[in-house]
Amino acid sequence: VSALEWFAHKPLGGGIFWIQERFYESGNRANIWLVQGSERDVVIDAGLGLRSLPDYLRDAGLLAPDEGAGPRPLLAVATHVHFDHSGGLQHFEEVAVHSAEAAALLRGDNYEAVTWLWDREVARPPRPGWSAREFRVPPVRPSRLLQEGDVISLGDRQLTVMHMPGHSRGSICLHDKDRKILFSGDVVYDGAMIDWLPYSRVSDYVASCQRLMDLVDRGLVEKVLPGHFNIFGAERLYRLASNYISQAGVCHKISTCAMRSIASIALRFTNSR
């Protein structure tokens, strides 16, 4: 399976493209976003990495030339280091991640990456005889460490980093303030929020959801491009965030703690093979 076959994309207008891994048939399949700027292009999350995403972007004609001198600089930003978002970072020369998860990315920590892949989820294996047991997120040295409030400049558009822990300790959203677009990673998507993984924390998630609601209250977000599933608007964002806060009581925290213990044992076992 070539890179051109493995990925597919949909133009959304305004220099934004929605990319997915066609043959990764799982609820864990992450959305990949390409954002084109006048001086730099940014890929937000990079998928599993079973095929080269930069090769696909080149072959699909999505890397526009920079004043006739080859493609514009390309930066891959991981919203967090979980395997479905970070596995493909290995194929990029420039990589950015929040500082809280930089060490995990640098050492290829598949426990923190919560690597959990099954043969049945990969409809077209990368080569004959390949097994999901082989899959690991390899060590990647980030070229840029992100912090709350940092701005990633693409020339004619700016993406502001919002550190939003809860799902993971280094989870971020990227906010295009001028266009009122939020790239939310796994901080929020149109589904149940996962807060029972290693380094998840319910109290952090509540605080992050309060920030999401504040963005809506201030009219700063109109469209959410999430890490999974479909795009949605401000009203749905507010409801998802407020619903999480309303159910994050003592009972939820106790059940989450139990689930985290089970998940941690399973991930330790799986990633020690």
matplotlib code that plots the C-alpha trace (Angstrom):
import matplotlib.pyplot as plt

x = [0.0, 1.5, 1.2, -1.1, -3.4, -3.1, -4.4, -7.3, -8.1, -11.0, -10.6, -12.5, -11.7, -9.5, -6.3, -7.5, -7.5, -9.0, -6.8, -7.5, -5.8, -8.2, -7.2, -7.0, -10.5, -10.9, -12.6, -9.1, -8.4, -7.4, -8.2, -5.2, -5.4, -3.2, -3.3, -1.7, -0.1, 1.6, 5.0, 4.6, 2.3, 1.3, 0.2, -1.9, -1.4, 0.2, -1.6, 0.0, 2.9, 2.5, 3.0, 4.8, 2.4, 4.9, 5.1, 1.4, 1.2, 3.8, 2.2, -1.3, -0.1, -0.9, 2.5, 2.4, 5.7, 7.3, 8.0, 9.1, 11.9, 10.3, 7.6, 7.0, 8.5, 6.3, 5.8, 4.1, 2.4, 1.2, -1.8, -0.6, 1.7, -0.9, 0.0, -2.8, -1.7, 2.1, 3.2, 3.7, 5.9, 8.9, 8.5, 8.8, 11.9, 10.2, 8.1, 6.4, 4.8, 3.9, 6.9, 5.0, 5.2, 8.5, 10.4, 7.9, 8.3, 12.0, 12.4, 9.6, 7.6, 4.8, 3.2, 2.6, 1.7, -1.0, 0.0, -2.9, -3.2, -4.8, -4.4, -8.1, -8.0, -5.5, -7.4, -4.4, -1.1, 2.0, 3.7, 3.0, 3.4, 3.1, 1.6, 0.2, 2.4, 5.4, 3.9, 5.7, 5.9, 9.6, 11.6, 11.4, 13.4, 11.0, 12.4, 10.1, 8.6, 5.3, 3.9, 0.6, 0.2, 2.8, 2.0, 2.8, 3.0, 2.1, 2.6, -1.0, -2.5, -1.5, -2.3, -2.2, -1.4, -3.8, -2.5, -5.6, -4.6, -7.0, -7.0, -3.3, -0.8, 0.4, -2.8, -3.2, -5.7, -4.6, -6.8, -7.0, -8.5, -9.0, -11.1, -12.6, -11.5, -10.3, -8.2, -9.1, -7.1, -8.6, -9.4, -12.9, -14.6, -18.2, -18.1, -17.3, -14.2, -11.5, -10.1, -9.0, -5.7, -2.2, -1.6, -5.3, -6.7, -10.3, -9.7, -7.5, -10.2, -12.8, -10.6, -10.0, -13.7, -14.3, -11.9, -13.7, -17.0, -15.4, -14.2, -17.9, -19.2, -16.7, -17.7, -14.1, -15.0, -17.4, -16.0, -14.2, -11.9, -11.4, -9.0, -11.7, -15.0, -16.9, -16.5, -19.0, -19.9, -19.8, -23.2, -22.1, -18.7, -20.4, -22.7, -20.0, -17.8, -20.7, -21.9, -18.4, -18.3, -21.7, -20.9, -17.3, -18.3, -17.0, -18.5, -17.1, -13.6, -13.7, -14.8, -12.2, -9.4, -10.4, -10.5, -7.1, -5.5, -6.8, -5.7, -2.3, -1.7, -2.9, -0.7, 2.4, 1.9, 1.2, 4.2, 6.7, 6.5]
y = [0.0, 3.3, 6.6, 7.8, 4.9, 4.8, 8.4, 10.4, 14.1, 16.5, 20.2, 22.4, 25.7, 28.5, 26.4, 23.6, 20.0, 17.0, 13.9, 10.4, 7.0, 5.0, 1.5, 2.1, 1.0, 1.9, 4.3, 5.4, 6.6, 10.2, 13.2, 14.9, 18.5, 20.3, 24.1, 26.1, 29.5, 32.1, 31.3, 27.9, 24.9, 23.0, 19.4, 19.0, 15.4, 12.7, 9.4, 6.0, 6.5, 3.2, 5.2, 8.6, 11.5, 14.0, 11.7, 11.7, 15.5, 15.8, 13.2, 14.6, 18.1, 19.6, 21.1, 24.4, 26.0, 28.8, 31.6, 28.9, 27.6, 24.3, 23.6, 25.9, 24.9, 22.1, 21.7, 18.8, 19.6, 16.8, 17.8, 15.0, 12.0, 9.2, 6.7, 7.4, 11.0, 10.8, 7.6, 9.6, 12.3, 10.1, 11.2, 14.9, 17.1, 19.7, 18.5, 20.4, 19.1, 20.5, 20.4, 18.2, 15.3, 16.0, 13.5, 10.7, 11.5, 11.6, 8.2, 6.5, 5.8, 3.6, 3.4, 7.1, 6.9, 4.3, 2.2, -0.3, -1.6, -4.8, -6.7, -6.5, -2.7, -2.5, -3.5, -3.2, -4.1, -2.2, -5.4, -9.1, -10.8, -7.6, -7.9, -5.1, -6.6, -5.0, -1.5, 1.0, 4.8, 5.4, 8.0, 11.4, 14.5, 17.5, 20.6, 22.9, 22.7, 24.4, 26.2, 27.9, 31.1, 30.3, 31.4, 29.3, 31.7, 30.5, 34.0, 35.1, 33.1, 32.5, 29.4, 30.1, 27.2, 26.4, 23.9, 21.8, 18.9, 16.2, 13.6, 13.7, 15.9, 17.6, 17.9, 21.2, 22.9, 25.3, 28.4, 30.4, 33.5, 35.5, 32.7, 31.5, 27.9, 25.5, 22.5, 20.5, 17.3, 14.9, 17.6, 17.5, 15.7, 14.6, 11.5, 10.4, 12.1, 9.7, 10.5, 7.1, 6.7, 7.0, 10.7, 11.6, 13.7, 14.6, 17.8, 19.1, 18.0, 20.0, 23.1, 22.6, 22.3, 25.5, 27.2, 25.8, 27.1, 30.5, 30.6, 30.1, 32.6, 35.2, 34.4, 33.2, 29.9, 29.1, 25.8, 22.9, 20.6, 17.7, 14.8, 12.2, 12.1, 15.0, 18.8, 20.7, 24.2, 26.4, 25.3, 21.6, 22.5, 24.2, 21.3, 18.7, 20.7, 21.5, 17.9, 16.6, 19.1, 18.1, 14.4, 14.7, 14.2, 11.9, 8.7, 9.5, 10.1, 6.8, 4.8, 6.6, 5.7, 2.0, 2.1, 3.8, 1.1, -1.6, 0.4, 0.9, -2.8, -3.7, -1.1, -2.0, -5.6, -4.9, -2.5, -4.7, -7.4]
z = [0.0, -1.1, 0.9, -1.9, -1.3, 2.5, 3.1, 1.7, 2.0, 1.8, 1.2, 3.7, 2.1, 3.5, 3.1, 5.5, 4.5, 6.5, 6.1, 7.3, 7.2, 5.0, 6.0, 9.8, 10.6, 14.3, 16.6, 17.4, 13.9, 14.4, 12.2, 10.6, 9.6, 7.1, 7.5, 4.7, 5.3, 3.2, 4.8, 6.5, 6.4, 9.6, 10.0, 13.2, 14.3, 12.2, 12.5, 13.0, 10.7, 8.8, 5.7, 5.2, 5.5, 3.9, 0.9, 0.6, 0.9, -1.9, -4.2, -3.7, -4.6, -1.2, -0.6, -2.4, -3.6, -1.7, -4.2, -6.7, -4.4, -3.4, -0.8, 2.1, 5.4, 7.0, 10.8, 12.4, 15.7, 18.0, 20.1, 22.4, 22.2, 22.1, 19.4, 17.0, 16.8, 17.2, 15.3, 12.1, 13.6, 12.7, 9.0, 9.6, 9.9, 12.2, 15.1, 17.9, 21.1, 24.5, 26.9, 29.4, 26.9, 25.2, 27.2, 26.4, 22.7, 22.9, 24.5, 22.5, 25.6, 24.3, 27.8, 27.8, 24.1, 25.2, 22.2, 21.6, 18.0, 16.7, 13.4, 12.7, 12.8, 9.9, 6.8, 4.5, 6.3, 5.3, 4.1, 3.9, 7.2, 9.2, 12.7, 14.9, 17.7, 15.9, 16.0, 18.3, 18.3, 17.7, 19.6, 18.0, 19.0, 18.9, 17.3, 19.2, 22.7, 23.1, 26.1, 26.9, 24.9, 22.3, 18.7, 15.7, 12.8, 9.3, 7.8, 7.1, 10.0, 13.6, 15.7, 19.5, 21.8, 24.6, 27.2, 28.0, 30.2, 31.4, 28.6, 28.8, 30.7, 27.5, 25.6, 23.6, 21.4, 18.6, 18.3, 15.0, 16.7, 13.5, 11.9, 15.2, 14.5, 17.3, 16.5, 19.7, 19.5, 22.0, 24.5, 23.1, 20.2, 19.6, 21.8, 25.3, 26.7, 27.8, 31.3, 32.5, 30.8, 32.3, 33.0, 32.6, 35.4, 36.0, 37.9, 35.0, 32.5, 34.4, 34.3, 30.6, 29.9, 31.8, 29.4, 26.4, 27.7, 28.2, 24.6, 23.5, 26.0, 24.6, 21.0, 20.1, 18.5, 15.8, 14.4, 16.1, 14.1, 16.6, 16.9, 16.1, 14.4, 12.8, 12.8, 15.0, 16.1, 19.2, 20.6, 20.6, 22.1, 25.0, 25.6, 25.5, 27.9, 30.3, 30.3, 31.3, 34.2, 35.4, 35.6, 37.0, 40.6, 43.3, 41.9, 38.5, 40.0, 41.8, 38.8, 36.7, 39.1, 38.9, 35.1, 35.0, 37.2, 34.8, 31.7, 33.2, 33.9, 30.4, 28.7, 30.8, 29.7, 26.1, 25.7, 27.5, 24.9]

ax = plt.figure().add_subplot(projection="3d")
ax.plot(x, y, z, "-o")
ax.set_aspect("equal")
plt.show()
